[in-house]
Amino acid sequence: MNIGHMLTQTAQRYGRRTAFVYGSVRRSYEEFSKRANALAAAFQELGLKRGDRVAVLMWNCPELLETYYATWIAGGCVVPLNARFQAEEVAYHISDPACSLVVTGQEFQDVVAGVLGQLKSVKHVITIETSQKGFIDYDGLLQASNADDVMDIDVSDDDLAWLFYTSGTTGKPKGAMLTHGNLTFASVAWVADLMHLEPEDVAIHAAPLTHGAGFHALALTMKGCTQVIPQSKKFDPELFCSTVSKHRVTNTWLVPTQIKMLLRHPALEQWDLSSLKWIVYGGAPMYVSDTKEALRRIGPVFVQLFGQGETPMTATYLRRENHVAEGPDSEKLSSCGHARSGIDIRIVGQNDEELPPGAAGEICVRGPSVMKGYWNRPDATRETLRGGWLHTGDVGSLDAQGYVYILDRSKDMIISGGENIYPREIEEVLVQHPCVAEACVIGVPDEVWGEAVKAVIVLKPETAVSAEEIKAFVGTRIAGYKKPKSVDFVDEIPKNAYGKLLRREIRSRYWVGHARQV
């Protein structure tokens, strides 16, 4: 089915229910559907055809989701851009997929205008409260259009719906081609596995709708839930807590960095968060010590997911009921759970041979959520989807019960004296130290061992510890060859726009003049 038709069905069933709360703005599902269909009709009038790409650049707001659904209803494909992108990144993410329309917020129109000369495919730019000559005003376009004029586009499950660009930590980002079939499956699987939504549920969008929260929004719209969108350009723990308390929010999607920010907030316990039933998290590593603290201070509401943009948020999950902080079952907290409904997981060796339980190898995924391929990257598509399996590039193992344990990205593995060392294992130990707030472990050049383990650490405020104390702390907890040979203390560890450690950037500083630059 056309993923856009989910909104039409929801409006038929729950038209009077509140779809969005955005400051003083409240819109019902009936209004949401009418606006999306009117926008779809306007897109078609502007020349959008089946399969054409629409770039979306704005902060979280109702218009962002209206644009998504309008594009799908009109038969197009959305290309969401991170609102924190710089001009060069904006130009690349619009030009690479040859977008014909750009829909953007007011604060980005100068950036778009500045790179428009590089964007040969763009026919129209639509902005909210436009002030740029030649740009089309979003609200004016809606008022001049009629929802009844939209032409129904009969897409297939294999038609493109979303180009999800990888974060680009190892070169230029690639567009994962997600189809209407992929998004439909991911929406249904979200409800089946992660949170059992009903129309009475209320969600808060605290992470970018251009990334993981966007898939959460698909499930919420499908079920007719109320979606609260804070008017904030960055995550504010106090605003999050007050919003949850005010609107009796039942569910949300967060990245681990946001959970850590909540845990660091001194007034966390003063807020009434009792309405929360599910906090789904993923997108980056969540250390076991942080998970246990979150369970203790926020409650047993957490669900972990693992899934890349190439199989959007739909590979494995650790159920809420598996989030046990103490006892024999607590060992599952170091896993990312087991395969999602309808998904196959296996671990393979260097020749793609399937490995037995306990053996470390590359995590591979197969199922209806896996992308069609990479946009205009046939070689990368063949390499990543060889044998009918998505090769994630993540190193991990399966236990006898099918739980997946992620060790690291394959490119992040350190080889020291012939031993394979996985940074995340060491980072899990480092963050247990009472003075350590964040840690990043990398391999650096070593004349004897090839690579040596280095820890790059951010300390908690008003704490102090020496490098030797850190080494000794780690040395009593894991094998000696994994212990950091050196420790650097820094004020901040760089992260990309999605909150993932930029390990490549950190590592490159130490490899100047040496062979390894991956």
Secondary structure, 3 states (H helix, E strand, C coil): CCCCHHHHHHHHHHCCCEEEEECCEEEEHHHHHHHHHHHHHHHHHCCCCCCCEEEEECCCCHHHHHHHHHHHHCCCEEEECCCCCCHHHHHHHHHCCCCCEEEECHHHHHHHHHHHHHCCCCCEEEECCCCCCCCEEHHHHHHCCCHHHCCCCCCCCCCEEEEEECCCCCCCCCEEEEEHHHHHHHHHHHHHHHCCCCCCCEEECCCCCCCHHHHHHHHHHHHCCEEECCCCCCCCHHHHHHHHHHHCCCEEEECHHHHHHHHHCCCHHHCCCCCCCEEEECCCCCCHHHHHHHHHHCCCCEEEEECCCCCCCCCEEECHHHCCCCCHHHHHHHCCCEECCCCEEEEECCCCCECCCCCCEEEEEECCCCCCEECCCHHHHHHHCHHHCEEEEEEEEECCCCCEEEEEEHHHCEEECCEEECHHHHHHHHCCCCCEEEEEEEEEEECCCEEEEEEEEEECCCCCCCHHHHHHHHHCCCCHHHCCCEEEECCCCCECCCCCECHHHHHHCCCCCCCCCC
